[in-house]
Amino acid sequence: GVKWHDGKPFTAQDVKCTWDLVAGKSQEKFRVNPRKSWYRNLDEVRVDGEYKVTFRLKSPQPAFLTTLAGGFSPVYPCHVPPAQMRQHPIGTGPFKFVEFKPNESIKVTKNPDYWKTGRPYLDGIEYTIVRNLSTANLAFEAGKLDMTFPYSLTVGLFRDVQSQVPQAICEMSPGSINRNLLVNRDKPPFDNADLRRAMALSLDRQAFIDTITEGKGEIGGAMQPAPAGVWGMPPELLQKLAGYDPDVAKNRAEARRIMEKLGYGPDKRMSIKVSTRDIPFFRDPAVILIDQLKQVYIDGELETIDTTSWFPRVMRHDYTVALNLSGSGPDPDQNLYLQYGCGGDLNYNGYCSPEVDKLIDQQSSEADTERRKRLVWEIERKLAEDGARPIIFYSRGGTCWQPYVKELPIMVNSIFNGARMEDVWLDR
């Protein structure tokens, strides 16, 4: 009894059409197809009846169902033209799109034909767009908003809300979002591995954490660290990786030796532009990055880029050095292929290692969890050694809601999987 929001039945043909689109096998094309890397092992999707499909894989992949269940694997309504979807999206979820007013709000309304009987409880949701986080907090504190945007509160803003609205329910949860250093290895002189290594060695990760999160963040690699992350490398092993030694002075001394060998020094410093997205979550750590690079003879100038231009630019590698935020999927298959595999859709700096690609394939087909974990850690070691995309730290994100908001789901390792809001209700 599942229906699309326009009343059309949801069938197996929709599923096949979606994954044919993702695989690039259909005449219609996505403008951007950032999850194609997830399904490189998919051979075909076969329709076996009106409501039954078979996914045929090229090789065993134990985590394939986890990938299908991810928030970025929705089924596409293939009867709706892409241009129409961009203006009036539809799905099968608990809420239907009503309107989007740029820089003002997004409104959705209850789906009366939702397949789960009795859900959702809410009649609708209005997402108010407020560019300034402090202004958004003031609106919440004044009772104009029922909740803050999930995971958006920094430690300082989180503390402010708790003091101003003591009755609010607040949770600061570990997140799968990390700050990372992007170096465009296709642009000289950054095609030099020694230079990239020196930049990675300049990082004082704990200083980032202490300044940005007041000590509440975590140091990690490509996979989110424990306890929220399942696949992250333990600290005692992580500290042995290139650039992760907690002795920052020793790391930077090595970085300066490398830079001097390359012809730089106190009297001949390198000048670079550090690009980042023009919002506080990106800007603030970018400022710290510039300050830390100074310790190894590199002077950085901050370039802030509007959100509408940021992602197109990094996807076409239109930068030299950048401070980026990335989400780490809860399973290695969702993360490693996408961001570190040769030609990965979100591989923003062109990193490509046949050895790493082979290891990614090996871990993907490994059914034994412990053996797979060791393979993932070997990939982590190789990524750090290559300076693939130095992960600086993982942040925590705060969410607050009024006490009358009930059953709000808060995620701890994949913030994109808990936004259905179908069980949320208001006790007032």
Helices and strands as residue ranges (DSSP letters): H 12-22, G 36-39, E 42-49, E 52-57, H 64-68, H 82-87, E 95-101, E 105-110, E 124-128, H 133-141, H 155-164, E 169-183, H 193-201, H 205-212, H 235-238, H 248-261, E 270-277, H 280-293, G 294-296, E 298-305, H 307-315, E 321-327, H 332-340, H 354-365, H 369-386, E 391-401, E 405-406, G 415-417, E 425-426
